């Protein structure tokens, strides 16, 4: 099962204590490991005009206990995607484990339909991230200062 550079949604089941580094950065560490190992590219967690990768971070992701959770990644976000269209993009499910410091991502194709139904409640690319992406694109088109950079985005006031 090949994942190309096209948009897709990926659910990764992993024991959180297997993810090395700062517990608050586990989503970035796992995203980078997955993109490097499976996609042969970097995890693009910074919002850029040509797109980004997003992660819907689960509860207990920063736990010091050996709990297992699903991290939901939206790969190749380039704009909004209505819920009906979201169901039509490729979805993948992986079990992640580490052996001697190396990541293994084991495909779980039988879990895709269940994951697809559970994941549909999460907006493609993340709600706040999509707002920031739209502002970034708007700034590029208008050449002006966006609400994001003027501080209005953070405070919630509109222009």
C-alpha positions in Angstrom: 0.0 0.0 0.0 1.7 3.1 -1.2 1.1 6.6 0.1 2.1 9.3 -2.4 2.4 13.0 -1.8 -1.3 13.5 -2.4 -3.6 14.4 0.5 -4.6 11.6 2.9 -5.6 11.0 6.5 -3.5 8.7 8.6 -4.3 7.2 12.1 -1.3 5.9 14.0 -1.8 3.8 17.1 1.2 4.0 19.4 2.2 3.7 23.1 3.0 7.3 24.0 6.1 6.4 26.1 7.7 4.9 22.9 7.9 8.4 21.5 11.2 9.9 22.6 11.9 13.5 23.6 9.7 16.2 25.1 6.2 14.8 25.9 4.6 18.0 24.6 6.3 17.5 21.2 5.3 13.8 20.7 3.0 14.6 17.8 5.8 16.3 15.9 8.3 13.5 16.7 5.8 10.9 15.6 4.8 12.9 12.5 8.5 13.3 11.5 9.2 9.6 12.1 6.2 8.6 10.0 6.8 11.0 7.1 10.5 10.1 7.0 10.0 6.3 7.2 6.8 5.9 5.1 6.7 8.9 2.8 10.4 9.6 2.5 9.9 13.3 3.2 9.8 15.7 6.1 6.8 16.3 8.3 5.5 19.7 7.3 4.0 20.9 10.6 4.6 24.6 9.8 1.8 26.2 7.8 3.2 27.3 4.4 1.4 28.8 1.3 2.0 25.5 -0.5 0.4 23.4 2.2 1.1 21.7 5.5 0.6 18.5 7.5 -1.6 18.6 10.6 -2.1 16.5 13.7 -5.2 16.1 15.8 -3.6 15.5 19.2 -5.3 12.9 21.4 -5.9 13.2 25.2 -3.1 11.7 27.3 -0.6 12.2 24.5 1.8 13.7 27.1 1.3 11.0 29.7 4.2 9.4 31.5 2.2 6.2 31.7 2.4 3.5 29.0 -1.0 4.4 27.5 -1.7 3.7 23.8 -3.6 6.3 21.7 -4.4 7.2 18.1 -2.7 10.2 16.6 -4.7 11.5 13.6 -2.6 13.1 10.9 -3.8 15.1 7.9 -1.1 14.9 5.3 -0.9 17.4 2.4 -3.4 20.0 3.5 -3.9 22.6 0.9 -7.3 24.1 1.8 -10.7 23.3 3.2 -12.3 20.0 2.6 -16.0 19.4 3.3 -16.9 16.4 5.4 -18.4 14.5 2.4 -15.2 15.1 0.4 -13.1 14.1 3.4 -14.5 10.6 3.3 -13.4 10.2 -0.3 -9.7 10.9 0.3 -7.4 8.0 1.1 -7.3 6.9 4.8 -4.6 4.7 6.3 -4.2 3.1 9.8 -0.8 2.0 11.2 0.4 0.4 14.4 3.7 2.1 15.4 6.4 0.4 17.4 10.1 0.8 18.1 12.8 -1.8 18.0 16.4 -0.9 18.9 15.6 2.8 18.3 14.0 2.3 14.9 10.4 3.0 14.1 8.2 0.3 12.5 4.9 1.4 11.0 2.7 -1.7 10.4 -0.3 -1.1 8.1 -3.7 -2.1 9.5 -6.0 -2.0 6.5 -8.9 -3.8 8.2 -9.2 -0.9 10.6 -9.6 1.8 7.9 -13.4 1.9 7.7 -13.8 2.2 11.5 -11.1 4.9 11.7 -12.7 6.8 8.8 -16.0 6.9 10.6 -14.5 8.0 13.9 -12.2 10.6 12.3 -14.9 12.3 10.3 -15.7 14.6 13.3 -12.3 16.2 13.0 -12.0 19.0 10.5 -9.5 18.5 7.7 -6.3 20.2 8.6 -7.6 21.5 12.0 -10.0 24.4 12.5 -7.5 26.9 13.8 -4.8 25.8 11.3 -7.2 26.3 8.4 -8.0 29.8 9.6 -4.2 30.5 9.8 -3.7 29.0 6.4 -6.5 31.2 4.9 -4.9 34.3 6.5 -1.5 33.3 5.1 -2.9 32.9 1.6 -4.9 36.2 2.0 -1.8 38.0 3.1 0.1 36.7 0.0 -2.7 37.9 -2.3 -3.3 41.3 -0.6 0.3 42.0 0.3 -1.0 43.5 3.5 -0.7 42.6 7.2 -3.0 39.8 8.1 -5.1 39.6 11.3 -2.7 36.8 12.4 0.3 39.1 12.3 -1.5 42.2 13.6 -2.6 40.4 16.8 -6.3 40.6 15.9 -6.4 36.9 15.1 -5.3 35.9 18.6 -7.6 38.3 20.4 -10.6 37.2 18.3 -11.5 40.7 17.1 -12.2 41.0 13.4 -11.1 43.6 10.8 
